[in-house]
Amino acid sequence: MKIVLHQMQAVAQLANGKLLNGASPSGVAAASFSDALQRSLARVSAMQESAHLKAQAFELGDPGVSLNDVMIDMQKANISFQMAVQVRNRLVAAYQEIANMPV
């Protein structure tokens, strides 16, 4: 029984980004969920901006930009945006479910 409790504590500390001795795993500082979410949203925004700039360059007749590249970048940006929307929807649903739990 004591072994199971120790394992549960170790998993909980690892989930918090700390090892049993207080160090972070693999020497990397632990990132919070909000940091990961902000980085992910920044990547989505950067992909959309890049796709928009590439489309604008194509419209202006830049010979180095092909229609295929523009369409692929636009689709990548669209898919990443749709994924972000789905993550947001799941987070809102989880929040609502927790908020509706009886105390």
C-alpha positions in Angstrom: 0.0 0.0 0.0 2.9 2.3 0.9 4.5 1.6 -2.5 1.3 2.6 -4.4 1.1 5.9 -2.4 4.7 6.7 -3.2 4.2 6.0 -6.9 1.1 8.2 -6.9 3.1 11.0 -5.3 5.9 10.6 -7.8 3.4 10.8 -10.7 1.8 13.8 -9.2 5.1 15.6 -8.8 6.2 14.6 -12.3 2.9 16.0 -13.7 3.7 19.2 -11.9 7.1 19.3 -13.7 9.2 18.3 -10.7 11.1 15.2 -9.8 11.2 13.8 -6.3 14.3 15.8 -5.4 12.7 19.1 -6.6 14.6 19.2 -9.9 12.8 19.5 -13.2 12.8 16.6 -15.6 15.7 16.5 -18.0 17.0 19.8 -16.7 14.4 21.8 -18.5 12.3 24.3 -16.7 8.7 23.1 -16.5 6.2 25.0 -18.6 2.7 25.6 -17.4 -0.4 24.8 -19.4 -1.1 28.4 -20.0 2.4 28.9 -21.4 2.0 25.9 -23.8 -1.4 27.3 -24.9 0.0 30.8 -25.5 2.9 29.3 -27.6 0.5 27.2 -29.6 -1.8 30.2 -30.3 1.3 32.3 -31.3 2.2 29.5 -33.8 -1.3 29.5 -35.2 -1.2 33.3 -35.6 2.3 33.1 -37.2 1.1 30.5 -39.7 -1.9 32.7 -40.6 0.3 35.7 -41.0 2.8 33.8 -43.2 0.0 32.4 -45.4 -1.5 35.9 -45.8 1.9 37.4 -46.7 2.6 34.7 -49.2 -0.9 35.2 -50.8 -0.3 38.9 -51.0 3.1 38.3 -52.6 1.4 36.0 -55.2 -1.3 38.6 -55.9 1.4 41.2 -56.5 3.1 39.0 -59.0 6.2 37.9 -57.1 7.8 35.3 -59.4 9.2 33.3 -56.5 5.8 32.4 -55.1 3.7 29.7 -56.8 0.0 29.2 -56.4 0.7 25.7 -55.0 2.7 27.1 -52.2 0.1 29.7 -51.4 -2.7 27.1 -51.4 -0.7 24.7 -49.2 0.2 27.4 -46.7 -3.5 28.6 -46.6 -4.7 25.1 -45.9 -2.1 24.6 -43.1 -3.1 27.8 -41.5 -6.8 26.9 -41.8 -6.2 23.4 -40.3 -4.2 24.9 -37.4 -6.9 27.5 -36.7 -9.6 24.8 -36.8 -7.6 22.7 -34.3 -7.3 25.7 -32.0 -11.0 26.3 -32.2 -11.6 22.6 -31.3 -9.2 22.8 -28.3 -11.0 26.0 -27.1 -14.4 24.2 -27.5 -13.1 21.2 -25.4 -11.7 23.5 -22.7 -15.0 25.4 -22.5 -17.0 22.2 -22.3 -14.6 20.9 -19.6 -15.0 24.1 -17.6 -18.8 24.0 -17.9 -18.8 20.4 -16.8 -16.7 21.2 -13.7 -18.7 24.3 -12.9 -21.9 22.2 -13.0 -20.6 19.6 -10.6 -22.4 19.4 -7.3 -20.1 20.4 -4.4 
